[in-house]
Amino acid sequence: MIKSEPTGARTFPEKNIVVDLVITGGGLSGVCAAITAARQGLKVVLVQDRPVLGGNASSEVRLWILGATSHMGNNNRWAREGGLVDEILVENTYRNPEGNGVIFDMILLDKVSQEPNITLLLNTAVYEADMQDASIIRSLKAYCSQNQMEYVLKAPLFIDASGDGVVGFLSGAAFRMGAEKKEEFGELFAPSEEYGELLGHSLYFYSKDTGRPVKFIPPAFALDDIQKVPRFSSFNAKEYGCKLWWIEYGGRLDTVHDTETIKWELWKVVYGVWDYIKNSGKFPEAETLTLEWVGMIPGKRESRRFEGDYIMRQQDIVEQRCFEDAVAFGGWSIDLHPADGVFSEKPGCNQWHSKGIYQIPYRSLYSRNISNLFLGGRTISVSHVAYGSTRVMATSAHVTQAAAMAAVLCKEKGLLPAAMGAHVHELQQRLLRTGQYIPGLKFVSPQDHAATARISATSELVLKEFPGEPLHKPLEVSAAQMVPLQKGKVPSFIFHAEASTTTTLEAELRVSSRNGNHTPDETVARQSVVIHPGRNCMKLDFDAEMKDSSYAFIIFHKNPEVKLHYTGKRVTGILSVFNTVNKAVSNYGKQTPPEDIGMDAFEFWCPQRRPEGHNLDFKTPGGLDVFRAENIRNGIERPTTQPNAWVADWQDAHPVITLEWDEPKEITSIELFFDTDYDHPMESVLMSHPETAMPFCVREYRIKDDKGNVLAEKKDNYQSLNNIQLLAPVKTKKLVIEVEHPSKDIPAAICAVRCI
Ligand SMILES: Cc1cc2nc3c(=O)[nH]c(=O)nc-3n(C[C@H](O)[C@H](O)[C@H](O)COP(=O)(O)OP(=O)(O)OC[C@H]3O[C@@H](n4cnc5c(N)ncnc54)[C@H](O)[C@@H]3O)c2cc1C
């Protein structure tokens, strides 16, 4: 029993923790950074002021994680980010295809708790920075309301992934809040004061059908007149959660210090909307619905952006400028919202896409005046306009992984963040090794024995045609088959079509004006084909040359009189795309921006989600010989300008790829990259997904040494990167990797093999 006599004022107990890296903010950015650094051996404290991890992605806020894949609604192909955030998205899709936010919370806790190098402090808020001098943080003070404990968190390096930038703010780091004028960076899309300078907060609600009538009596503070929301007629009984992202408010207030005021206004709107749905009489189908959940913590879109050695701007995104120090990439549209949010007469967002993904430089990831502070997530050094794109969670996490890896190198080299710039090549390589994709860069390592191996395989797919019976689908929207071609003469292709009347089909061969993009904005050749009643065999002999090895788009323009033949077979790096609309990301088939906002006009050609998204059933007599075993060591582990994967032949019953050396090599780690469909956005909540494991992903494999000993074996793989740490180093002249085809419709593929 504890019995305390009256005393003077008491203080809470204080606990000192000394680590290599303190990460403030356990949103997706902080989580990905913490795991990235911890796996590289850093002792990390991850301090999160709430009971669960995930920040805006958690069940407390329930935003779906998005990034460069952009709901599959723009021209960024194979653009899921890679590295830790990819591991989490793939894991979540496998364990939680229904998109249950509570399960997502659990997965994050599971991942973090498996890292012995991470000390996780939940319900613990950082509130003070102790400075060694004006530019160095010595420690942070934090308080946990659950255990009444004060923490002093001491480290040589800090990452601010708190969204609002609490560490940057307290330590005195230079920051910005609101929009730059057009003139500062020459950004033509910079908003006017009338449009507003800040993005507001949002609160979501979920509804549920109870199967019996449920009444709703609104609170006294609920919005009494729904017509105060100009777009009130868009509300309906079916939509909730992320779909109502435009219940937004606060862009004209201080989005940090006025947050509680903003929250009350949003509650007012949310309960007013539900009152309208339940009690206006306009939605009889809402009779049995109840409010299952209302957000208690507003999702914050924008607050402080800190200044690094470089401030990214609109042109970096639209022109896809290259940076020597690129460590991450983005690809969400530049997505600004009117500051009046839900009360604005204007559309809820103003989104403009670039033609492809863009690089993010290392210099935007640390404070320019606090020398041991990395910037993570929403706090990075970007203009308000550029922030319109970099702010989404997969991108935020991707950049913070890079900051974490930079912290690892800082520790190894005894450097501060700015000085790490001199070692950026090493930083890039360390990131690439974890699967972090950095456009334009390749993994190359003198320690990787795969680089010197003789590589052979029991088969290499030469794609001449797809086996099996075709599917027939009307050409109701323009369709294109993306095919990886080699520099030089374009080979001939044969497609099949059916029609009941005579008609003309317009075909076109297009490429991207920038190699590496997948926006078909350059026409190389055209061909008109007369289609007769019945089955037609169309031979397309484009008299054209490919300037580079890249994807070509064989386009068939819309003609509902015609049915094209498709196939149920799928192959890594082979994809069909369609010129359709995806309103969720402001894709109306073609982007036609006003002339004076500095955005490009182009068409959208996007894949369809499975179970649709079939390939056109083409034949090419010479065959597409682009799936060679050699690809496993080309340093790129996803399709870019070519598939970059070894793909076995369908007929090969037992595909095997072998790496051989004249002298035995000592191997401690084998890293295999599989195709988890980097086009799939894997939205984390609300939206469900038809598959748990991606259909291209090899599920079963076995790795043997030169004596036939099994070094590793897996039967239910679903992850992109399988990092196999051998119990003891193995000396061998040979690695034999046996794989099973993922299904009868999809041949086995390996994107990369590394032996280190
Ligand atoms: C309504 C809305 C819709 C959006 N739509 C999407 C979308 O569809 N998809 C998408 O990807 N992005 C979307 N975004 C953007 C995205 O959610 C944010 O930009 C993103 O959360 C940034 O990630 P983060 O990890 O930097 O910050 P956060 O997710 O905000 O995480 C920061 C964490 O730090 C914690 N923290 C704050 N202060 C402290 C402190 N003092 N001590 C300890 N911890 C602290 C917070 O509690 C929080 O958990 C949307 C944003 C909003 C608000």
The ligand as an SDF file (V2000), in Angstrom:
LIG
                    3D

 53 58  0  0  0  0  0  0  0  0999 V2000
   -8.5050   15.1040  -44.6820 C   0  0  0  0  0  0  0  0  0  0  0  0
   -7.2150   14.7920  -45.2960 C   0  0  0  0  0  0  0  0  0  0  0  0
   -7.2150   14.0220  -46.4380 C   0  0  0  0  0  0  0  0  0  0  0  0
   -6.0110   13.6090  -46.9470 C   0  0  0  0  0  0  0  0  0  0  0  0
   -6.0420   12.7040  -47.9380 N   0  0  0  0  0  0  0  0  0  0  0  0
   -4.9560   11.9350  -48.1050 C   0  0  0  0  0  0  0  0  0  0  0  0
   -5.0570   10.7250  -48.7980 C   0  0  0  0  0  0  0  0  0  0  0  0
   -6.1110   10.3490  -49.2940 O   0  0  0  0  0  0  0  0  0  0  0  0
   -3.9460    9.9710  -48.9020 N   0  0  0  0  0  0  0  0  0  0  0  0
   -2.7470   10.3720  -48.3780 C   0  0  0  0  0  0  0  0  0  0  0  0
   -1.7750    9.6410  -48.4990 O   0  0  0  0  0  0  0  0  0  0  0  0
   -2.6210   11.5380  -47.7460 N   0  0  0  0  0  0  0  0  0  0  0  0
   -3.6990   12.3150  -47.5550 C   0  0  0  0  0  0  0  0  0  0  0  0
   -3.6150   13.4630  -46.8390 N   0  0  0  0  0  0  0  0  0  0  0  0
   -2.2990   13.9970  -46.4260 C   0  0  0  0  0  0  0  0  0  0  0  0
   -1.6300   13.2220  -45.3220 C   0  0  0  0  0  0  0  0  0  0  0  0
   -2.5360   12.6250  -44.4470 O   0  0  0  0  0  0  0  0  0  0  0  0
   -0.6320   13.9990  -44.4900 C   0  0  0  0  0  0  0  0  0  0  0  0
    0.0920   14.8790  -45.2000 O   0  0  0  0  0  0  0  0  0  0  0  0
    0.2360   12.9420  -43.8200 C   0  0  0  0  0  0  0  0  0  0  0  0
   -0.4200   12.4200  -42.7340 O   0  0  0  0  0  0  0  0  0  0  0  0
    1.6070   13.2610  -43.5420 C   0  0  0  0  0  0  0  0  0  0  0  0
    2.1870   12.2030  -42.8050 O   0  0  0  0  0  0  0  0  0  0  0  0
    3.0460   12.4970  -41.5360 P   0  0  0  0  0  0  0  0  0  0  0  0
    3.5190   11.1840  -41.0260 O   0  0  0  0  0  0  0  0  0  0  0  0
    4.0400   13.5270  -41.8690 O   0  0  0  0  0  0  0  0  0  0  0  0
    2.0550   13.2020  -40.5000 O   0  0  0  0  0  0  0  0  0  0  0  0
    0.8930   12.6490  -39.5750 P   0  0  0  0  0  0  0  0  0  0  0  0
    0.1480   11.5590  -40.1970 O   0  0  0  0  0  0  0  0  0  0  0  0
    0.1330   13.8480  -39.1590 O   0  0  0  0  0  0  0  0  0  0  0  0
    1.6710   12.0570  -38.3390 O   0  0  0  0  0  0  0  0  0  0  0  0
    2.3200   12.8710  -37.3960 C   0  0  0  0  0  0  0  0  0  0  0  0
    2.2060   12.2360  -36.0420 C   0  0  0  0  0  0  0  0  0  0  0  0
    2.9430   13.0100  -35.1100 O   0  0  0  0  0  0  0  0  0  0  0  0
    2.2260   13.0440  -33.9030 C   0  0  0  0  0  0  0  0  0  0  0  0
    2.6580   14.2280  -33.1340 N   0  0  0  0  0  0  0  0  0  0  0  0
    2.3210   15.5240  -33.3560 C   0  0  0  0  0  0  0  0  0  0  0  0
    2.8390   16.2960  -32.4090 N   0  0  0  0  0  0  0  0  0  0  0  0
    3.5330   15.4830  -31.5780 C   0  0  0  0  0  0  0  0  0  0  0  0
    4.2800   15.7100  -30.4080 C   0  0  0  0  0  0  0  0  0  0  0  0
    4.4090   16.9120  -29.8870 N   0  0  0  0  0  0  0  0  0  0  0  0
    4.8670   14.6560  -29.8060 N   0  0  0  0  0  0  0  0  0  0  0  0
    4.7400   13.4000  -30.2960 C   0  0  0  0  0  0  0  0  0  0  0  0
    4.0160   13.1460  -31.4080 N   0  0  0  0  0  0  0  0  0  0  0  0
    3.4350   14.1710  -32.0520 C   0  0  0  0  0  0  0  0  0  0  0  0
    0.7860   13.1200  -34.3420 C   0  0  0  0  0  0  0  0  0  0  0  0
   -0.0920   12.6750  -33.3430 O   0  0  0  0  0  0  0  0  0  0  0  0
    0.7790   12.1970  -35.5310 C   0  0  0  0  0  0  0  0  0  0  0  0
    0.4250   10.8960  -35.1710 O   0  0  0  0  0  0  0  0  0  0  0  0
   -4.7960   14.0280  -46.3630 C   0  0  0  0  0  0  0  0  0  0  0  0
   -4.7980   14.8600  -45.2650 C   0  0  0  0  0  0  0  0  0  0  0  0
   -6.0120   15.2340  -44.7100 C   0  0  0  0  0  0  0  0  0  0  0  0
   -6.0150   16.0320  -43.4930 C   0  0  0  0  0  0  0  0  0  0  0  0
  1  2  1  0
  2  3  1  0
  2 52  2  0
  3  4  2  0
  4  5  1  0
  4 50  1  0
  5  6  2  0
  6  7  1  0
  6 13  1  0
  7  8  2  0
  7  9  1  0
  9 10  1  0
 10 11  2  0
 10 12  1  0
 12 13  2  0
 13 14  1  0
 14 15  1  0
 14 50  1  0
 15 16  1  0
 16 17  1  0
 16 18  1  0
 18 19  1  0
 18 20  1  0
 20 21  1  0
 20 22  1  0
 22 23  1  0
 23 24  1  0
 24 25  2  0
 24 26  1  0
 24 27  1  0
 27 28  1  0
 28 29  2  0
 28 30  1  0
 28 31  1  0
 31 32  1  0
 32 33  1  0
 33 34  1  0
 33 48  1  0
 34 35  1  0
 35 36  1  0
 35 46  1  0
 36 37  1  0
 36 45  1  0
 37 38  2  0
 38 39  1  0
 39 40  1  0
 39 45  2  0
 40 41  1  0
 40 42  2  0
 42 43  1  0
 43 44  2  0
 44 45  1  0
 46 47  1  0
 46 48  1  0
 48 49  1  0
 50 51  2  0
 51 52  1  0
 52 53  1  0
M  END
$$$$
